[in-house]
Amino acid sequence: MTLIERVEAAIDSIRPYLQADGGDIRVVEVTEDWVVKVEMQGACGECPMSAMTLKAGVEDAIKHAMPEIKSVVAINPMTEALV
């Protein structure tokens, strides 16, 4: 299983909660220094609470499955301003 596939599998555990609110998430990149870059999509890309969702939900799920990950950051313009 590739690194991106492992990250996707971790995200799949919380994806139904994001989709229930009209959102989703896409993995863009895993950097050499173990930072996961994601794009918050749909309602999650526009929600003022997306920074909290990113840190409390997405990052926790990924780090639980892959402790080597240092952090998760959103590349969305609105989310970047909040994180």
C-alpha positions, -999 to +999 in steps of 0.1 A: +000+000+000+014+034-010+017+063+014-012+081-002-033+050+000-026+047+037-036+083+042-068+078+021-077+048+042-074+068+074-095+096+059-121+070+048-128+063+085-142+099+089-153+106+053-190+097+060-191+125+086-178+150+062-201+139+035-231+140+058-226+177+061-221+182+023-183+182+023-154+159+015-116+160+014-090+152-012-054+142-005-031+164-026+003+154-014+024+139+013+057+158+016+091+144+023+089+159+058+057+140+065+032+168+061-001+158+045-016+185+022-054+182+017-081+201-001-113+205+018-142+202-007-178+211-009-193+225+023-160+218+041-141+241+018-164+270+027-172+263+063-158+286+090-154+255+112-132+237+087-100+246+105-113+228+136-126+199+115-091+196+099-072+196+132-096+178+155-110+152+130-088+148+099-054+152+115-063+130+145-076+102+123-045+103+101-020+105+130-038+077+147-033+055+117+001+069+108+020+083+138+049+093+115+028+121+100+038+155+115+008+176+105-021+180+081-026+213+063-053+225+040-044+242+007-078+259+004-075+296+005-102+301+032-089+272+053-053+283+050-063+317+065-079+299+095-052+273+102 
